[in-house]
Amino acid sequence: MSTKAEEIVDSIRTAILSHRLLPGTQLKEVSLGRVYGVSRTVVRQALQRLAKDGLTDLVPGKIASVAKPTAKEAREVFDMRIALEAHVTHTLIQHASKKDIARLRAHVKQERAAFAAGDWEAVRKLGAGFHALMARVAGNDLLAQNLEHLHARIALILLLYKHDYDRHVECLQDEHEELVNLIESRSLQEALALLTAHLRTVETSLQITDMDSTEDLQLQRALQGIVTAA
């Protein structure tokens, strides 16, 4: 894949993580080519890579679009995330240095600053970024990449399914800080228990139900108050 295609992949993934690209959004090759100043061939390379990461839907004869994870895929993503992050936490307990702990604490400080400023785009991006940073600090670049891909898929899930995630943000940030404390004190079992509960909080904030399409969910939300009132 060309360097320019990689830049497009990173750009679209960032837009998804920041909740600026919605599930089902069409990704026309011509339009993307104009935005990035590249040929359709380069755009196609980027879309194929994003599809491999589960972030775009590519159907022959149809326009590519931002992926819409099914309820089954959503549940599988969270199960995989817990397994991967448990491994990361175990590694950090064994090998994290004072410098590593300082990096994690500095990130939590950024999270709190974004929350205090009411910058929700930064809050969501930094929240996922904390877990990606844990993997990078653990020294496993491949695992860090896989987690970043999962976090982008979770961003889509949060956009697609009704949730009250934002109500838990301050508590989740507190748990990030406590997790750093447990890693620093080498408290493995406590850290793993907190991590699992922490990630399950995010999962259970979602109402993951099978939907025929994003349009069905949008229609349900739009008419919910009217139907109740009737």
N, C-alpha and C positions, 0 to 999 in steps of 0.2 A: 504494500500500500504506500502511496506517495506521501511525502511530508505534508502537502497541502490537504490531502484527504484526512490525515491524522488530525490536522488543525480543525477541520470541519467536525470530525467525530468529537473532539474535546469541547468544541463550542456548543454543539447540540446537547451533549451530555450535561454540560454546565447549565444550560437553559432548562433542562428537565429537572436537575437537582434543585434549581432555584424556583421551581414551579411556574416558570414562564412559558413552557411549552406543554399544552394539555394533551392528554390521551386522545387519539383519534385525529389530531391535527394533520392535515395533508402536507406532505413534504415533496412538492413538485420539483423535479430535477432542474427544469428551466429556471424557476424562481430562485432556487438555491444557488444555481450557477451564477446568476446575476448578483446575488447578495455577496458571494465569496469571490467573484471574479475568476471562476474556473470553468472548465468544460463539463459537460454532462457525464463524461467518462469518470472524471475525478469525483463528482458528486455521487455517482453510482457506487464507486468503491467505498465511500464513506457510509452510504446507506446500507450496504451489504455488511460492513463491519458492525454497525449499530444493530442490525438485525441479528447477527451472531451473538451479540451481547443481550438480546432480548428487549431492545429499546425501540425498534421499529418493526412494523409489519410490512413484509414484501410479498405481494400476491401477483403472479404473472398477469399482465394485461390491466392491472389497476395501479393507481397512483399510490406511492409509498405513504405511510402515515406513522405517527407516533404510536407505539404499541399500547394495547388495552389489555393488561393482564387479566386472565380469568380468575375466578374465586379459588380454583384449585392451584393455579400458579402462584397466587398471592400467599396462600398458606405454605406452599413449598419453599418460597423465597425466605419466609421468616424462619422456618425450620433449618434451612441451610445457613442462614445468618448466625443463628445461635451456635451451631456446630463450629463454624469458622472462627467466630469471635471468642469462643471458649478456648480454642487452641491458641489464639493470639494472647489471651489473658494468661494462660499457663506459661507461655514463653516469657512474657513480661515479668511475671512473678519470679522467674528464675534468673533473668538476665538484665532487667532494667537498671540503668545507671542513674546517678543523681541528675545528670544532664537530661536524660530521657524523662524523668519525673518533672523536671523544670519545664520541658517543652509541653508536656501534657497540661500542667497547671496554667501555663501561659495561654493555651488554647481555651481552657475553661473560662479564663478571665475575659477572653474575646467574646465567648458565648454570652456571658453575663452582660457585657457592655452592649451587645446587639439587642438583647432583651430589654435592657433599661431604656435604650433609644427607640424601642418599638419598631426596629428594622426586622420585620418578619422574614423577608427573603434571606437576610444574613443569618437569622436565628436558625432557620431550617437547614441552610447550607452548612453552617458551622456545627450544628448538632450531628449531622451525618459525618462531617469532616473529623470530628473527635474520634470516631471509631476507625476511620481510615488512617488517621494519624497513629493510633495505637498499633495498627498492623505495620506501618512504615517504621515506627520506633522499634518494633519487635525484630526488624531486619529481614522480613520476608516480602520482597517486592512483588512476587507473583500473587501472594495472598492478598496484599494490599490492593492490587489491581482488581482482583476478583471481588473484593469487598466494595470497591468503588462502583463496579458494575451493578452489584446487588443494591447498593444504596440508591442508584439512579432508578432501578426498577421499583424500589420502595417508594420513591418520590411519585412515580406514576400511580402506584397503588393508593397513596394518600390522596391523589387528585381524583381518582376514579371512584373510590368508595367513600361513603359518608363516614366521618370520623370526628372525634373531639380531641385530637392530638394536641392542638394548641393550648388546651386547658391544662395539659400536663407538663408543659415546657419547663417552667421554673423548677418543678420537682425533678424532672429528668436532668436538668443542669446540676442540681444538688447531688444527684446520684453519680454524675460524671466526676464531681469533685471527690465524693466518697470512694469511688472506684480507684481513683489515683492514690488516695490514702492507703487503701488496702493493698494495692500493688507495691507501694513503697514499703509497707510493713511486712511484705511477703506472706500475706494471709490468703492462701490459695482458695480454700473452701468458701470462705466468706465472700471473696471476690467473685467466684464463679456463681454463687447463689445470688448475689446482687446483680450481676450481669444478666443472668437468665430472667430474673424478675423485671429488670429494667427493659429488656427487649420485649418481654411479654406484655408490658404496659403499653408499648407502642402498638403491638399487634391487636390487643384487646380494645384499643381505642377505636378500632375500625369495625364497621358493620359489613363484614365480608359476606356478600350473598351473590348468587349467580344472577347476572344481568344479561339480557340479550344484547345490549349495546349501551354505549355512553348516552345515547339519546334517550333511552328508557329511563336512566337514572336522572338525567336533567329534567325530564318531563315529570317524574315522580316528585322531585324537589320543588319544581315550580308550582305544582298543583296540590301539594300536600296540605297547605294551609287552607286552600279553597275547599277541598274535599272535607277536611275536618269541620270547617265552619258550616258546611251544608248539612 
